[in-house]
Amino acid sequence: MGTAHKSEVISFKVHESLREALEGIPNRSDFIRNAVVAALDSSCPLCKGTGVLSPQQKVHWDKFAQEHTIEECRQCHEFHLVCDNSTRRRSVHQTRGRK
C-alpha cells in the first residue's frame, strides 16, 4: 500500500507577455511546476530568494562573515563563500582524486 500524494490547485495572475510566452508550451502545468521546483532549489538558503535579510539574519550573517569571504572562482567566475580557517582550498571544479 502506497501513500497517496494530495495535489492542490494554485492559481496566479500573470502579465500578458508571460501568458503569450506560455501559449506554445504543450503542458504548461508541468513546465510551471518544473520551473518553480528549479527556482526553489536555486534560491538563497538565508533569504529564501527575497534578496533581503531580516535584522536577526543580518546579525548571524555578520558573525559568519567574520571568518568567511566571498571570492570569485578563477575557472567559472561565479562568486562563492570561502572559510578563512580552511587549511586547503579545493576547487569544486577539481575531479575526485586530484588535489
N, C-alpha and C positions, 0 to 999 in steps of 0.2 A: 504494500500500500504506500503510495507516494503522497507527499503533501501538495495540496493544491495551492497554486500561487494566485492570489486575488489581484485582478487588474483594476485600475481606476482610470477613468477618463479625466484628462486635464486639458482644458482649452485655454487659448490665449490669443490676444489680438496681435496682428502683425501689420506693418506698414505695407502699402500697396506694392512697392518694389519687391519686398520679400515674398509676398503672395505670388507675384508674377514669376519670380525666380524658381519657386517651388512647383509651378504648374506642370513642368515637363517631367517631374520625377514620378516614376511609376508607383512606388509605395512610399508616400510622404510620411506616414506614421512611423514606418521602420527607419527611414532616413533621419527624422527628427529625434527618435529615441536614441539612435546611434550617435548623433551629434551631441545630444545632451550628456550621454554617458562619457564621451570623449572629453567634453568640456569639463565635466566634474573631475575626471581623472587627472586633468592637467592644471587644475586650479591650485592656487597657493594654499598650503595647509594652515597657514596662520589666519589670513583674512578671508579664506574660503571664496576667493575670486572677487571680493568687493574692491580691492585696491587700497583699503583703509584699515589701519589697526585701531582697536579700541584703546582707551587710555591704559588699561591693565595689560593688554597685549604689548603695547609700546614699552612698558616697564620691563616685561620679560624679554622683549627684543633687545633693548638697550643692554641688559645684563649679558645676554647671549653674544651680542656684537663685541663685547669687551675681549673675547677670546676667539673671535671668528672674523674673517674678512670676506668680502665679495670680490672675486677675481674673474678675469676673462680667460677662458680656455684658449690656449695657444693654437689648438687644432680646429675647433669648431666655432670659436669666438663667442660662445654663449657664456653668460655670467653664471657663477655657481658659488656656493659657500665653501670656505676652507677653514678648517680648525687650525688656529695658530699653534696649538700644542702638538700637532701631528708631527711625528718624527720622520715620516716618509710620506711624501705627496705623490700618490699614484694616480695617473690619469685614468678616467673611465674608458678612454679610447685604447688603452693597452689591453692586449689579449691576455687571458689567463696563462700563467706560466712564465710570462715575460715580466721583467722588473725594470 
